Amino acid sequence: MPERVTERLGMEPTGVREPGPDRWRPGGDEDGWWIFQRHEMRRSLPEQVEDVLDAVGGRCGELRSLVAEGYEVTFEIFGFVGDGSVVELPAEAVARIAALGVRLEVRVSTSER
């Protein structure tokens, strides 16, 4: 399945998980994943979000078509946080995410790394 998404979006993923049992989450999703992400510690979260939006922003129609066909499409923001941490995104970035027509998920880890 990931190769179908690559073909539809006309861009390469930064990672994939082929369909089949997930060794990290037994009994979980078996459809596979197509992933496009940024994880650069030297860049701020808003900069990384903008990078992803710049890469996928022109593909709103394709993303919405995938959702309509039953694909799960999520714009996920993830980070490690400490006491008193806040996530700040410019209003323009939030509007651009909303324009994609996909689910937004914000996840944090309080792990002390």
The first five atom37 places (N, CA, C, CB, O) and aatype in JSON, in Angstrom:
{
  "aatype": [12, 14, 6, 1, 19, 16, 6, 1, 10, 7, 12, 6, 14, 16, 7, 19, 1, 6, 14, 7, 14, 3, 1, 17, 1, 14, 7, 7, 3, 6, 3, 7, 17, 17, 9, 13, 5, 1, 8, 6, 12, 1, 1, 15, 10, 14, 6, 5, 19, 6, 3, 19, 10, 3, 0, 19, 7, 7, 1, 4, 7, 6, 10, 1, 15, 10, 19, 0, 6, 7, 18, 6, 19, 16, 13, 6, 9, 13, 7, 13, 19, 7, 3, 7, 15, 19, 19, 6, 10, 14, 0, 6, 0, 19, 0, 1, 9, 0, 0, 10, 7, 19, 1, 10, 6, 19, 1, 19, 15, 16, 15, 6, 1],
  "atom_mask": [
    [1, 1, 1, 1, 1],
    [1, 1, 1, 1, 1],
    [1, 1, 1, 1, 1],
    [1, 1, 1, 1, 1],
    [1, 1, 1, 1, 1],
    [1, 1, 1, 1, 1],
    [1, 1, 1, 1, 1],
    [1, 1, 1, 1, 1],
    [1, 1, 1, 1, 1],
    [1, 1, 1, 0, 1],
    [1, 1, 1, 1, 1],
    [1, 1, 1, 1, 1],
    [1, 1, 1, 1, 1],
    [1, 1, 1, 1, 1],
    [1, 1, 1, 0, 1],
    [1, 1, 1, 1, 1],
    [1, 1, 1, 1, 1],
    [1, 1, 1, 1, 1],
    [1, 1, 1, 1, 1],
    [1, 1, 1, 0, 1],
    [1, 1, 1, 1, 1],
    [1, 1, 1, 1, 1],
    [1, 1, 1, 1, 1],
    [1, 1, 1, 1, 1],
    [1, 1, 1, 1, 1],
    [1, 1, 1, 1, 1],
    [1, 1, 1, 0, 1],
    [1, 1, 1, 0, 1],
    [1, 1, 1, 1, 1],
    [1, 1, 1, 1, 1],
    [1, 1, 1, 1, 1],
    [1, 1, 1, 0, 1],
    [1, 1, 1, 1, 1],
    [1, 1, 1, 1, 1],
    [1, 1, 1, 1, 1],
    [1, 1, 1, 1, 1],
    [1, 1, 1, 1, 1],
    [1, 1, 1, 1, 1],
    [1, 1, 1, 1, 1],
    [1, 1, 1, 1, 1],
    [1, 1, 1, 1, 1],
    [1, 1, 1, 1, 1],
    [1, 1, 1, 1, 1],
    [1, 1, 1, 1, 1],
    [1, 1, 1, 1, 1],
    [1, 1, 1, 1, 1],
    [1, 1, 1, 1, 1],
    [1, 1, 1, 1, 1],
    [1, 1, 1, 1, 1],
    [1, 1, 1, 1, 1],
    [1, 1, 1, 1, 1],
    [1, 1, 1, 1, 1],
    [1, 1, 1, 1, 1],
    [1, 1, 1, 1, 1],
    [1, 1, 1, 1, 1],
    [1, 1, 1, 1, 1],
    [1, 1, 1, 0, 1],
    [1, 1, 1, 0, 1],
    [1, 1, 1, 1, 1],
    [1, 1, 1, 1, 1],
    [1, 1, 1, 0, 1],
    [1, 1, 1, 1, 1],
    [1, 1, 1, 1, 1],
    [1, 1, 1, 1, 1],
    [1, 1, 1, 1, 1],
    [1, 1, 1, 1, 1],
    [1, 1, 1, 1, 1],
    [1, 1, 1, 1, 1],
    [1, 1, 1, 1, 1],
    [1, 1, 1, 0, 1],
    [1, 1, 1, 1, 1],
    [1, 1, 1, 1, 1],
    [1, 1, 1, 1, 1],
    [1, 1, 1, 1, 1],
    [1, 1, 1, 1, 1],
    [1, 1, 1, 1, 1],
    [1, 1, 1, 1, 1],
    [1, 1, 1, 1, 1],
    [1, 1, 1, 0, 1],
    [1, 1, 1, 1, 1],
    [1, 1, 1, 1, 1],
    [1, 1, 1, 0, 1],
    [1, 1, 1, 1, 1],
    [1, 1, 1, 0, 1],
    [1, 1, 1, 1, 1],
    [1, 1, 1, 1, 1],
    [1, 1, 1, 1, 1],
    [1, 1, 1, 1, 1],
    [1, 1, 1, 1, 1],
    [1, 1, 1, 1, 1],
    [1, 1, 1, 1, 1],
    [1, 1, 1, 1, 1],
    [1, 1, 1, 1, 1],
    [1, 1, 1, 1, 1],
    [1, 1, 1, 1, 1],
    [1, 1, 1, 1, 1],
    [1, 1, 1, 1, 1],
    [1, 1, 1, 1, 1],
    [1, 1, 1, 1, 1],
    [1, 1, 1, 1, 1],
    [1, 1, 1, 0, 1],
    [1, 1, 1, 1, 1],
    [1, 1, 1, 1, 1],
    [1, 1, 1, 1, 1],
    [1, 1, 1, 1, 1],
    [1, 1, 1, 1, 1],
    [1, 1, 1, 1, 1],
    [1, 1, 1, 1, 1],
    [1, 1, 1, 1, 1],
    [1, 1, 1, 1, 1],
    [1, 1, 1, 1, 1],
    [1, 1, 1, 1, 1],
    [1, 1, 1, 1, 1]
  ],
  "atom_positions": [
    [[0.79, -1.2, 0.0], [0.0, 0.0, 0.0], [0.83, 1.28, 0.0], [-0.9, -0.01, 1.17], [0.46, 2.23, -0.68]],
    [[1.94, 1.34, 0.72], [2.71, 2.59, 0.71], [3.09, 3.05, -0.7], [3.97, 2.43, 1.54], [3.12, 4.25, -0.97]],
    [[3.38, 2.11, -1.59], [3.76, 2.51, -2.95], [2.6, 3.17, -3.69], [4.26, 1.3, -3.74], [2.83, 4.01, -4.56]],
    [[1.38, 2.8, -3.37], [0.21, 3.45, -3.98], [0.13, 4.91, -3.56], [-1.09, 2.71, -3.6], [-0.19, 5.79, -4.37]],
    [[0.42, 5.16, -2.3], [0.38, 6.54, -1.8], [1.49, 7.36, -2.45], [0.51, 6.57, -0.25], [1.27, 8.51, -2.82]],
    [[2.66, 6.79, -2.58], [3.77, 7.48, -3.25], [3.36, 7.87, -4.66], [5.04, 6.58, -3.29], [3.6, 9.0, -5.09]],
    [[2.76, 6.95, -5.37], [2.33, 7.21, -6.74], [1.26, 8.31, -6.78], [1.78, 5.92, -7.39], [1.33, 9.21, -7.61]],
    [[0.3, 8.24, -5.89], [-0.8, 9.22, -5.87], [-0.31, 10.61, -5.52], [-1.87, 8.79, -4.87], [-0.74, 11.59, -6.13]],
    [[0.59, 10.71, -4.53], [1.06, 12.03, -4.1], [2.19, 12.57, -4.97], [1.52, 11.96, -2.66], [2.46, 13.77, -4.98]],
    [[2.85, 11.67, -5.7], [3.95, 12.12, -6.54], [5.14, 12.61, -5.75], [0.0, 0.0, 0.0], [5.86, 13.51, -6.18]],
    [[5.35, 12.01, -4.59], [6.5, 12.37, -3.76], [6.94, 11.15, -2.97], [6.15, 13.55, -2.8], [6.16, 10.24, -2.69]],
    [[8.2, 11.15, -2.61], [8.77, 10.02, -1.86], [8.55, 10.21, -0.36], [10.28, 9.87, -2.17], [8.65, 11.33, 0.14]],
    [[8.25, 9.14, 0.35], [8.13, 9.22, 1.8], [9.51, 9.27, 2.45], [7.31, 8.03, 2.34], [10.52, 8.94, 1.83]],
    [[9.53, 9.67, 3.7], [10.78, 9.59, 4.47], [10.85, 8.25, 5.19], [10.88, 10.75, 5.49], [11.9, 7.89, 5.73]],
    [[9.74, 7.52, 5.2], [9.71, 6.2, 5.83], [8.44, 5.46, 5.44], [0.0, 0.0, 0.0], [7.44, 6.08, 5.09]],
    [[8.49, 4.16, 5.52], [7.31, 3.33, 5.26], [7.33, 2.14, 6.22], [7.27, 2.84, 3.77], [8.37, 1.75, 6.74]],
    [[6.15, 1.59, 6.44], [6.03, 0.29, 7.08], [5.12, -0.51, 6.18], [5.46, 0.38, 8.57], [3.96, -0.15, 5.97]],
    [[5.64, -1.58, 5.65], [4.89, -2.41, 4.72], [3.69, -3.05, 5.44], [5.81, -3.49, 4.11], [3.73, -3.25, 6.65]],
    [[2.64, -3.37, 4.7], [1.48, -4.03, 5.3], [1.88, -5.35, 5.96], [0.41, -4.29, 4.25], [2.8, -6.03, 5.52]],
    [[1.17, -5.67, 7.02], [1.42, -6.91, 7.75], [1.43, -6.63, 9.24], [0.0, 0.0, 0.0], [1.31, -5.48, 9.66]],
    [[1.58, -7.67, 10.03], [1.59, -7.5, 11.49], [2.69, -6.53, 11.93], [1.77, -8.86, 12.18], [3.8, -6.54, 11.4]],
    [[2.35, -5.7, 12.9], [3.28, -4.73, 13.45], [3.93, -5.34, 14.7], [2.56, -3.38, 13.79], [3.25, -5.64, 15.67]],
    [[5.24, -5.52, 14.65], [5.9, -6.17, 15.79], [5.88, -5.31, 17.04], [7.34, -6.5, 15.44], [6.03, -5.84, 18.15]],
    [[5.7, -3.99, 16.9], [5.69, -3.1, 18.06], [4.3, -2.96, 18.67], [6.21, -1.73, 17.67], [4.17, -2.62, 19.84]],
    [[3.26, -3.23, 17.87], [1.89, -3.14, 18.36], [1.1, -4.34, 17.87], [1.23, -1.81, 17.9], [0.28, -4.21, 16.96]],
    [[1.34, -5.51, 18.44], [0.61, -6.71, 18.01], [-0.9, -6.48, 18.08], [1.01, -7.93, 18.87], [-1.42, -5.94, 19.05]],
    [[-1.58, -6.91, 17.04], [-3.02, -6.75, 16.99], [-3.44, -5.38, 16.48], [0.0, 0.0, 0.0], [-4.64, -5.1, 16.34]],
    [[-2.49, -4.52, 16.21], [-2.8, -3.18, 15.73], [-2.91, -3.13, 14.22], [0.0, 0.0, 0.0], [-3.14, -4.15, 13.56]],
    [[-2.76, -1.95, 13.68], [-2.88, -1.7, 12.25], [-1.99, -2.64, 11.44], [-2.53, -0.25, 11.93], [-0.82, -2.84, 11.77]],
    [[-2.55, -3.21, 10.4], [-1.78, -4.09, 9.52], [-1.74, -3.59, 8.09], [-2.35, -5.5, 9.56], [-1.28, -4.29, 7.19]],
    [[-2.22, -2.38, 7.86], [-2.32, -1.85, 6.5], [-1.03, -1.24, 5.98], [-3.41, -0.82, 6.45], [-0.88, -1.07, 4.77]],
    [[-0.12, -0.93, 6.84], [1.12, -0.27, 6.42], [1.02, 1.23, 6.61], [0.0, 0.0, 0.0], [-0.06, 1.79, 6.75]],
    [[2.17, 1.87, 6.59], [2.24, 3.33, 6.79], [3.07, 3.95, 5.69], [2.83, 3.68, 8.18], [4.04, 3.36, 5.21]],
    [[2.69, 5.13, 5.31], [3.47, 6.01, 4.42], [3.75, 7.24, 5.26], [2.69, 6.36, 3.05], [2.82, 7.9, 5.72]],
    [[5.02, 7.56, 5.48], [5.4, 8.61, 6.43], [6.22, 9.68, 5.73], [6.19, 8.01, 7.62], [7.15, 9.38, 4.98]],
    [[5.87, 10.93, 6.0], [6.7, 12.06, 5.59], [6.9, 12.89, 6.84], [6.05, 12.89, 4.4], [5.93, 13.45, 7.37]],
    [[8.13, 12.98, 7.31], [8.36, 13.67, 8.58], [9.63, 14.51, 8.55], [8.44, 12.68, 9.7], [10.49, 14.35, 7.68]],
    [[9.71, 15.39, 9.51], [10.92, 16.16, 9.78], [11.23, 15.98, 11.26], [10.74, 17.69, 9.41], [10.35, 16.08, 12.11]],
    [[12.47, 15.73, 11.54], [12.92, 15.59, 12.93], [14.33, 16.16, 12.99], [12.88, 14.08, 13.42], [15.32, 15.43, 12.9]],
    [[14.39, 17.45, 13.15], [15.68, 18.12, 13.17], [15.77, 18.95, 14.44], [15.87, 19.02, 11.9], [15.12, 19.99, 14.56]],
    [[16.57, 18.52, 15.37], [16.68, 19.18, 16.67], [17.13, 20.63, 16.57], [17.64, 18.41, 17.55], [16.8, 21.45, 17.43]],
    [[17.87, 20.97, 15.52], [18.39, 22.33, 15.42], [17.35, 23.31, 14.87], [19.62, 22.35, 14.53], [17.58, 24.52, 14.87]],
    [[16.21, 22.79, 14.42], [15.14, 23.65, 13.9], [13.95, 23.64, 14.85], [14.7, 23.19, 12.48], [13.67, 22.62, 15.49]],
    [[13.28, 24.75, 14.94], [12.13, 24.85, 15.84], [10.96, 24.03, 15.31], [11.72, 26.33, 16.02], [10.91, 23.68, 14.13]],
    [[10.03, 23.74, 16.19], [8.83, 23.01, 15.79], [8.08, 23.76, 14.69], [7.92, 22.77, 16.99], [7.72, 23.13, 13.69]],
    [[7.82, 25.06, 14.82], [7.13, 25.76, 13.73], [7.88, 25.67, 12.39], [6.93, 27.21, 14.1], [7.24, 25.57, 11.35]],
    [[9.19, 25.71, 12.41], [9.96, 25.59, 11.16], [9.78, 24.21, 10.54], [11.45, 25.85, 11.42], [9.63, 24.08, 9.33]],
    [[9.79, 23.17, 11.38], [9.61, 21.81, 10.87], [8.2, 21.61, 10.32], [9.91, 20.79, 11.97], [8.02, 20.95, 9.3]],
    [[7.2, 22.18, 11.0], [5.83, 22.1, 10.52], [5.71, 22.79, 9.17], [4.85, 22.72, 11.54], [5.06, 22.28, 8.26]],
    [[6.34, 23.96, 9.03], [6.32, 24.68, 7.76], [6.97, 23.87, 6.65], [7.02, 26.04, 7.9], [6.49, 23.87, 5.52]],
    [[8.07, 23.19, 6.96], [8.73, 22.33, 5.97], [7.78, 21.26, 5.43], [9.97, 21.67, 6.58], [7.7, 21.03, 4.23]],
    [[7.06, 20.61, 6.35], [6.13, 19.56, 5.93], [4.98, 20.18, 5.13], [5.57, 18.79, 7.15], [4.58, 19.64, 4.1]],
    [[4.46, 21.31, 5.6], [3.38, 21.96, 4.87], [3.81, 22.4, 3.48], [2.88, 23.16, 5.66], [3.04, 22.28, 2.53]],
    [[5.03, 22.89, 3.35], [5.54, 23.28, 2.03], [5.61, 22.07, 1.09], [6.92, 23.93, 2.16], [5.36, 22.19, -0.1]],
    [[5.97, 20.92, 1.66], [6.11, 19.71, 0.84], [4.76, 19.13, 0.42], [6.89, 18.66, 1.61], [4.62, 18.65, -0.71]],
    [[3.76, 19.16, 1.31], [2.49, 18.5, 1.01], [1.35, 19.46, 0.69], [2.09, 17.64, 2.16], [0.29, 19.04, 0.23]],
    [[1.55, 20.74, 0.93], [0.48, 21.71, 0.78], [-0.17, 21.76, -0.59], [0.0, 0.0, 0.0], [-1.37, 22.02, -0.68]],
    [[0.58, 21.52, -1.64], [0.01, 21.53, -2.98], [-0.71, 20.25, -3.35], [0.0, 0.0, 0.0], [-1.12, 20.08, -4.49]],
    [[-0.86, 19.37, -2.4], [-1.47, 18.06, -2.67], [-2.77, 17.87, -1.89], [-0.49, 16.94, -2.31], [-3.16, 16.74, -1.6]],
    [[-3.45, 18.96, -1.56], [-4.68, 18.89, -0.77], [-5.72, 17.98, -1.43], [-5.27, 20.29, -0.58], [-6.35, 17.16, -0.76]],
    [[-5.88, 18.12, -2.74], [-6.87, 17.31, -3.45], [-6.56, 15.83, -3.34], [0.0, 0.0, 0.0], [-7.45, 15.02, -3.1]],
    [[-5.3, 15.48, -3.5], [-4.9, 14.07, -3.41], [-5.1, 13.55, -1.98], [-3.43, 13.89, -3.84], [-5.57, 12.43, -1.79]],
    [[-4.75, 14.36, -0.99], [-4.92, 13.94, 0.4], [-6.4, 13.71, 0.71], [-4.33, 14.98, 1.36], [-6.75, 12.71, 1.34]],
    [[-7.24, 14.62, 0.28], [-8.69, 14.48, 0.52], [-9.26, 13.27, -0.21], [-9.43, 15.75, 0.09], [-10.15, 12.6, 0.31]],
    [[-8.76, 12.99, -1.4], [-9.21, 11.8, -2.13], [-8.83, 10.54, -1.38], [-8.6, 11.77, -3.55], [-9.63, 9.6, -1.3]],
    [[-7.63, 10.51, -0.83], [-7.21, 9.34, -0.05], [-8.12, 9.14, 1.16], [-5.74, 9.49, 0.4], [-8.51, 8.01, 1.48]],
    [[-8.46, 10.24, 1.84], [-9.37, 10.15, 2.98], [-10.73, 9.62, 2.52], [-9.54, 11.54, 3.66], [-11.3, 8.74, 3.17]],
    [[-11.25, 10.14, 1.41], [-12.54, 9.71, 0.9], [-12.55, 8.23, 0.53], [-12.93, 10.54, -0.3], [-13.59, 7.57, 0.57]],
    [[-11.39, 7.7, 0.16], [-11.27, 6.29, -0.23], [-11.03, 5.38, 0.97], [-10.15, 6.12, -1.24], [-10.89, 4.16, 0.82]],
    [[-10.97, 5.96, 2.16], [-10.83, 5.14, 3.37], [-9.44, 5.09, 3.96], [0.0, 0.0, 0.0], [-9.22, 4.41, 4.96]],
    [[-8.49, 5.79, 3.35], [-7.15, 5.85, 3.94], [-7.2, 6.73, 5.18], [-6.11, 6.39, 2.91], [-7.96, 7.71, 5.23]],
    [[-6.41, 6.4, 6.18], [-6.29, 7.24, 7.36], [-5.14, 8.2, 7.11], [-6.06, 6.39, 8.67], [-3.99, 7.78, 6.99]],
    [[-5.44, 9.48, 7.04], [-4.43, 10.51, 6.77], [-4.39, 11.44, 7.97], [-4.75, 11.3, 5.45], [-5.4, 12.02, 8.35]],
    [[-3.21, 11.56, 8.57], [-3.06, 12.35, 9.79], [-1.85, 13.26, 9.69], [-2.93, 11.43, 11.01], [-0.79, 12.83, 9.25]],
    [[-2.01, 14.51, 10.09], [-0.9, 15.43, 10.26], [-0.58, 15.37, 11.75], [-1.25, 16.93, 9.77], [-1.34, 15.87, 12.58]],
    [[0.53, 14.75, 12.07], [0.87, 14.51, 13.47], [2.03, 15.4, 13.9], [1.21, 13.04, 13.71], [3.05, 15.48, 13.22]],
    [[1.84, 16.05, 15.03], [2.9, 16.85, 15.64], [3.29, 16.13, 16.92], [2.44, 18.35, 15.91], [2.44, 15.86, 17.77]],
    [[4.57, 15.82, 17.06], [5.05, 15.06, 18.21], [6.29, 15.71, 18.77], [5.33, 13.59, 17.83], [7.13, 16.22, 18.03]],
    [[6.4, 15.7, 20.08], [7.61, 16.24, 20.68], [7.76, 15.83, 22.13], [0.0, 0.0, 0.0], [6.82, 15.35, 22.76]],
    [[8.95, 16.03, 22.64], [9.26, 15.77, 24.04], [9.05, 17.08, 24.8], [10.72, 15.23, 24.22], [9.46, 18.14, 24.35]],
    [[8.41, 16.98, 25.96], [8.1, 18.19, 26.73], [8.53, 18.02, 28.18], [6.61, 18.51, 26.65], [8.68, 16.91, 28.68]],
    [[8.72, 19.14, 28.81], [9.02, 19.15, 30.24], [7.98, 19.99, 30.96], [0.0, 0.0, 0.0], [7.02, 20.45, 30.35]],
    [[8.17, 20.18, 32.25], [7.23, 20.99, 33.03], [7.11, 22.39, 32.45], [7.69, 21.06, 34.5], [8.11, 23.05, 32.17]],
    [[5.88, 22.83, 32.28], [5.62, 24.18, 31.8], [5.8, 24.37, 30.31], [0.0, 0.0, 0.0], [5.76, 25.5, 29.83]],
    [[5.99, 23.3, 29.57], [6.17, 23.41, 28.12], [4.88, 23.83, 27.44], [6.67, 22.08, 27.54], [3.78, 23.5, 27.89]],
    [[5.03, 24.55, 26.36], [3.89, 24.93, 25.53], [4.24, 24.66, 24.07], [3.5, 26.42, 25.75], [5.4, 24.68, 23.69]],
    [[3.22, 24.42, 23.27], [3.39, 24.27, 21.83], [2.8, 25.52, 21.2], [2.71, 22.95, 21.28], [1.62, 25.82, 21.39]],
    [[3.62, 26.23, 20.47], [3.14, 27.44, 19.8], [3.32, 27.29, 18.3], [3.87, 28.69, 20.32], [4.42, 27.0, 17.82]],
    [[2.23, 27.48, 17.58], [2.28, 27.47, 16.12], [1.64, 28.76, 15.63], [1.56, 26.21, 15.54], [0.62, 29.19, 16.16]],
    [[2.22, 29.36, 14.62], [1.59, 30.56, 14.06], [0.2, 30.23, 13.52], [2.47, 31.16, 12.94], [-0.03, 29.12, 13.03]],
    [[-0.71, 31.19, 13.6], [-2.08, 30.99, 13.11], [-2.07, 30.57, 11.64], [-2.9, 32.28, 13.29], [-2.91, 29.78, 11.22]],
    [[-1.13, 31.11, 10.85], [-1.05, 30.75, 9.44], [-0.77, 29.25, 9.27], [0.05, 31.57, 8.74], [-1.34, 28.61, 8.38]],
    [[0.09, 28.7, 10.11], [0.4, 27.26, 10.02], [-0.82, 26.43, 10.38], [1.58, 26.9, 10.95], [-1.09, 25.42, 9.72]],
    [[-1.56, 26.84, 11.4], [-2.77, 26.11, 11.79], [-3.8, 26.17, 10.66], [-3.38, 26.7, 13.09], [-4.45, 25.17, 10.37]],
    [[-3.94, 27.33, 10.01], [-4.87, 27.46, 8.89], [-4.44, 26.57, 7.72], [-4.95, 28.92, 8.44], [-5.29, 25.96, 7.06]],
    [[-3.14, 26.48, 7.47], [-2.64, 25.63, 6.38], [-2.9, 24.16, 6.69], [-1.14, 25.87, 6.15], [-3.24, 23.39, 5.79]],
    [[-2.74, 23.76, 7.94], [-3.04, 22.37, 8.32], [-4.52, 22.1, 8.11], [-2.63, 22.1, 9.79], [-4.89, 21.06, 7.55]],
    [[-5.38, 23.01, 8.56], [-6.83, 22.83, 8.4], [-7.2, 22.72, 6.92], [-7.6, 24.01, 9.05], [-8.09, 21.94, 6.57]],
    [[-6.53, 23.48, 6.06], [-6.83, 23.46, 4.63], [-6.5, 22.11, 3.98], [-6.06, 24.56, 3.93], [-7.02, 21.8, 2.91]],
    [[-5.65, 21.32, 4.62], [-5.31, 20.01, 4.07], [-6.51, 19.07, 4.09], [-4.16, 19.4, 4.84], [-6.6, 18.15, 3.27]],
    [[-7.44, 19.29, 5.03], [-8.61, 18.43, 5.12], [-8.32, 17.08, 5.75], [0.0, 0.0, 0.0], [-9.01, 16.1, 5.47]],
    [[-7.29, 17.03, 6.6], [-6.94, 15.78, 7.27], [-6.96, 15.99, 8.77], [-5.53, 15.27, 6.8], [-7.01, 17.12, 9.26]],
    [[-6.93, 14.9, 9.5], [-6.95, 14.96, 10.95], [-5.63, 15.51, 11.48], [-7.23, 13.58, 11.55], [-4.56, 15.17, 10.97]],
    [[-5.7, 16.34, 12.51], [-4.52, 16.84, 13.22], [-4.43, 16.11, 14.55], [-4.59, 18.38, 13.42], [-5.4, 16.03, 15.29]],
    [[-3.25, 15.59, 14.83], [-3.01, 14.91, 16.11], [-1.75, 15.48, 16.73], [-2.88, 13.36, 15.91], [-0.71, 15.54, 16.08]],
    [[-1.86, 15.91, 17.98], [-0.7, 16.42, 18.71], [-0.41, 15.44, 19.83], [-0.96, 17.87, 19.28], [-1.25, 15.18, 20.69]],
    [[0.8, 14.89, 19.81], [1.21, 13.92, 20.83], [2.49, 14.41, 21.48], [1.42, 12.5, 20.21], [3.36, 14.99, 20.83]],
    [[2.6, 14.18, 22.77], [3.81, 14.57, 23.5], [4.31, 13.4, 24.32], [3.54, 15.8, 24.41], [3.57, 12.48, 24.66]],
    [[5.59, 13.47, 24.62], [6.2, 12.5, 25.51], [6.8, 13.27, 26.67], [7.28, 11.62, 24.79], [7.53, 14.24, 26.48]],
    [[6.49, 12.83, 27.87], [7.06, 13.47, 29.05], [8.29, 12.71, 29.54], [6.02, 13.56, 30.16], [8.79, 12.96, 30.64]],
    [[8.77, 11.8, 28.73], [9.94, 11.03, 29.08], [11.12, 11.96, 29.33], [10.28, 10.02, 27.97], [11.35, 12.89, 28.57]],
    [[11.83, 11.71, 30.38], [13.02, 12.52, 30.68], [14.22, 11.87, 30.03], [13.25, 12.67, 32.2], [14.85, 10.98, 30.59]],
    [[14.53, 12.33, 28.83], [15.62, 11.76, 28.05], [16.92, 12.39, 28.41], [15.36, 11.91, 26.56], [17.96, 12.04, 27.85]]
  ]
}
